[in-house]
Amino acid sequence: MNDKMAAGFWVRLGARIIDGLLIGIVVAALNFIIFQGFNQDTPAFNSVGTLYYVILPALWAGYTVGKKAVGVRIVKQDGTDVGFGKMILREVVGGLVYILTLGIGAIVSAFMVGIREDKRAIHDFIGGTYVTHREPETSETGQAVESSNI
C-alpha cells in the first residue's frame, strides 16, 4: 500500500484541528446571530460538523478545508473519489462505533493510523476509504477527472 501514499497520524490530526477551528468559528457566529449571544446548550456543533465531514469531501474530491491545507484527501479503496454513501459510512457509522465504545474505538483508531502500514483507522475500514497524499487525477485540460461518487 506504499504506492497509495497513505497519510499518517500527525498530518491527519493537523487537518482535523484546522477543520475543528473552522467549524467552531462558524457555529459560534451562527449561535451569536441566532441567539444574540453564545448558547452552549446547542447540538449545532455536532450537526454542522457531521454535515461538513460528510458533504464537503463528497463534493470536493475527498477534501475538507483542513485536509486541503495539509495536502491530503479521502479516497475509496480503489483510489477514486468518495461519494455521499462512503462518507456517511465513514463519518456517521464510524462515529457511532466510537460513541458505543465510549471513545475506546477512537483511541484504537489513533494507534492504527500511527502503527499500521496502510494508516487506516476503524472509520476507514467501515467506509472502505483511506487518506492519501495523492492529488486527484486531472485531464490534459487541467480539469479534475470525474469518478464514481457512490
C-alpha positions in Angstrom: 0.0 0.0 0.0 3.0 2.3 0.0 2.2 3.3 -3.6 -1.0 4.8 -2.3 0.9 7.4 -0.2 -1.2 6.9 2.9 -1.3 9.8 5.3 -0.2 9.3 8.8 -1.4 10.3 12.3 0.1 13.8 12.6 -0.9 15.2 9.2 -4.5 13.8 9.8 -4.6 15.4 13.3 -3.4 18.7 11.9 -6.2 18.6 9.3 -8.8 17.7 12.0 -7.6 20.7 14.1 -7.9 23.1 11.2 -11.4 21.8 10.4 -12.4 21.9 14.1 -11.4 25.5 14.4 -13.3 26.4 11.2 -16.4 24.6 12.3 -16.1 26.2 15.8 -15.9 29.7 14.3 -18.9 29.1 12.0 -21.0 27.6 14.8 -20.1 30.4 17.2 -21.0 33.0 14.6 -24.4 31.3 13.9 -25.1 31.0 17.6 -24.3 34.6 18.1 -26.6 35.7 15.2 -29.5 33.4 16.1 -29.4 33.6 19.9 -27.8 37.1 20.2 -25.1 35.6 22.4 -23.2 32.3 22.8 -25.6 29.5 23.7 -23.5 26.5 24.9 -26.5 24.1 25.1 -27.0 23.6 21.4 -26.2 20.5 19.4 -25.3 22.7 16.4 -21.6 22.0 16.6 -22.1 18.2 16.2 -24.7 18.7 13.5 -22.7 21.2 11.5 -19.6 19.1 11.9 -21.2 16.0 10.7 -22.7 17.7 7.7 -19.3 19.3 7.0 -17.4 16.0 7.2 -20.0 14.1 5.0 -20.9 16.7 2.3 -17.6 18.6 1.7 -15.4 15.5 0.8 -18.2 14.0 -1.3 -18.4 17.2 -3.4 -14.7 18.3 -3.3 -12.6 15.2 -4.4 -12.2 14.0 -0.8 -11.0 17.3 0.7 -12.1 19.3 3.7 -10.6 22.7 4.2 -8.1 21.2 6.8 -7.2 18.3 4.5 -6.6 20.6 1.6 -4.4 22.8 3.8 -2.2 19.9 4.8 -2.3 18.2 1.4 -4.3 15.1 2.0 -7.7 13.8 0.9 -10.1 10.9 1.4 -10.5 8.3 -1.3 -12.1 5.0 -1.8 -10.0 1.8 -1.6 -9.6 1.8 -5.4 -8.3 5.4 -5.3 -11.4 7.0 -6.8 -13.3 9.9 -5.3 -15.6 9.2 -2.4 -19.3 9.9 -2.6 -22.1 10.5 -0.1 -22.6 6.8 0.7 -18.9 6.2 1.6 -18.8 9.4 3.7 -21.9 8.6 5.6 -20.5 5.2 6.4 -17.1 6.7 7.3 -18.3 9.6 9.5 -21.8 8.7 10.8 -21.5 4.9 11.3 -17.8 5.3 12.3 -18.8 8.0 14.8 -21.5 5.7 16.3 -18.9 3.0 16.8 -16.7 5.5 18.7 -19.7 6.5 20.8 -20.8 3.0 21.5 -17.2 2.0 22.6 -17.1 5.1 24.9 -14.2 6.5 22.9 -12.0 3.4 23.1 -12.5 2.9 19.4 -11.2 6.4 18.7 -8.0 5.6 20.8 -7.6 2.3 19.0 -8.0 4.1 15.6 -5.3 6.7 16.5 -2.9 3.8 17.2 -3.9 2.1 14.0 -3.1 5.2 11.9 0.2 5.6 13.7 1.3 1.9 13.5 -0.3 0.2 10.5 1.5 0.4 7.2 -1.8 1.3 5.4 -2.6 4.1 8.0 -6.3 3.1 8.1 -8.5 3.7 11.1 -11.7 1.9 12.1 -13.8 4.5 10.3 -11.7 4.0 7.2 -12.4 0.2 7.3 -16.1 0.9 7.8 -16.3 3.4 4.9 -14.0 1.5 2.6 -11.7 4.5 2.4 -8.2 5.7 3.2 -6.5 9.1 3.4 -3.8 9.8 0.9 -1.3 12.5 -0.1 -2.1 11.9 -3.8 -3.9 14.7 -5.6 -6.9 13.9 -7.8 -6.2 12.9 -11.4 -6.6 15.7 -13.9 -7.2 15.6 -17.6 -5.0 17.3 -20.2 -7.1 20.5 -19.8 -6.3 20.6 -16.1 -9.9 19.6 -15.1 -10.4 17.0 -12.4 -11.3 13.6 -13.9 -14.7 12.6 -12.7 -15.0 9.3 -10.9 -17.8 7.4 -9.3 -19.4 9.1 -6.3 -21.1 6.1 -4.7 
